[in-house]
Amino acid sequence: MSEGTKNKGLMWILFFISAAALLIAIFTHWPWLTLILPFVTTFFVKAMDII
């Protein structure tokens, strides 16, 4: 298994965790909802290997 594959899998896991945190924040009306958005977008872009 190459280094890129391991890192890509980790990025997918982190994306799903941050996406779940975003959904929880939306449903609970958390005041600082926008603090989670950079994590969701960054991990998604890295998981898709866009950067």
ZAMARPA-678250 format. One record per residue (C-alpha): residue number from 0; x negated, y, z. Coordinates in nm, 3 decimals. Each point is the difference from the previous one (the first is absolute). Last residue first. Layout:
residues N
[vexdo NUM, [X, Y, Z]]
...
This chain:
residues 51
[vexdo 50, [0.492, 1.971, -0.427]]
[vexdo 49, [0.296, -0.177, -0.161]]
[vexdo 48, [-0.084, -0.336, 0.156]]
[vexdo 47, [0.369, -0.076, 0.072]]
[vexdo 46, [-0.098, -0.063, 0.363]]
[vexdo 45, [-0.198, 0.326, 0.010]]
[vexdo 44, [0.294, 0.200, -0.134]]
[vexdo 43, [0.242, -0.166, 0.241]]
[vexdo 42, [-0.233, 0.049, 0.298]]
[vexdo 41, [-0.034, 0.370, -0.077]]
[vexdo 40, [0.373, 0.055, -0.057]]
[vexdo 39, [0.114, -0.169, 0.321]]
[vexdo 38, [-0.275, 0.154, 0.212]]
[vexdo 37, [0.060, 0.350, -0.132]]
[vexdo 36, [0.376, -0.036, 0.067]]
[vexdo 35, [-0.025, -0.094, 0.369]]
[vexdo 34, [-0.051, 0.356, 0.130]]
[vexdo 33, [0.306, 0.110, -0.197]]
[vexdo 32, [0.234, -0.165, 0.250]]
[vexdo 31, [-0.103, 0.227, 0.284]]
[vexdo 30, [0.353, 0.053, 0.139]]
[vexdo 29, [0.090, -0.372, 0.014]]
[vexdo 28, [0.356, -0.044, -0.123]]
[vexdo 27, [0.019, -0.362, 0.123]]
[vexdo 26, [0.093, -0.134, -0.345]]
[vexdo 25, [-0.266, 0.203, -0.181]]
[vexdo 24, [-0.274, -0.078, 0.253]]
[vexdo 23, [0.080, -0.371, -0.021]]
[vexdo 22, [-0.017, 0.017, -0.378]]
[vexdo 21, [-0.335, 0.180, 0.016]]
[vexdo 20, [-0.140, -0.254, 0.247]]
[vexdo 19, [0.108, -0.279, -0.235]]
[vexdo 18, [-0.177, 0.178, -0.286]]
[vexdo 17, [-0.312, 0.036, 0.217]]
[vexdo 16, [-0.001, -0.372, 0.075]]
[vexdo 15, [0.068, -0.088, -0.364]]
[vexdo 14, [-0.282, 0.225, -0.119]]
[vexdo 13, [-0.242, -0.136, 0.260]]
[vexdo 12, [0.070, -0.355, -0.120]]
[vexdo 11, [-0.043, 0.103, -0.363]]
[vexdo 10, [-0.328, 0.179, 0.082]]
[vexdo 9, [-0.129, -0.311, 0.177]]
[vexdo 8, [0.075, -0.208, -0.305]]
[vexdo 7, [-0.187, 0.247, -0.221]]
[vexdo 6, [-0.301, -0.003, 0.233]]
[vexdo 5, [-0.023, -0.379, -0.013]]
[vexdo 4, [0.039, 0.001, -0.378]]
[vexdo 3, [-0.263, 0.269, -0.045]]
[vexdo 2, [-0.259, -0.193, 0.204]]
[vexdo 1, [0.028, -0.302, -0.224]]
[vexdo 0, [0.145, -0.336, 0.093]]
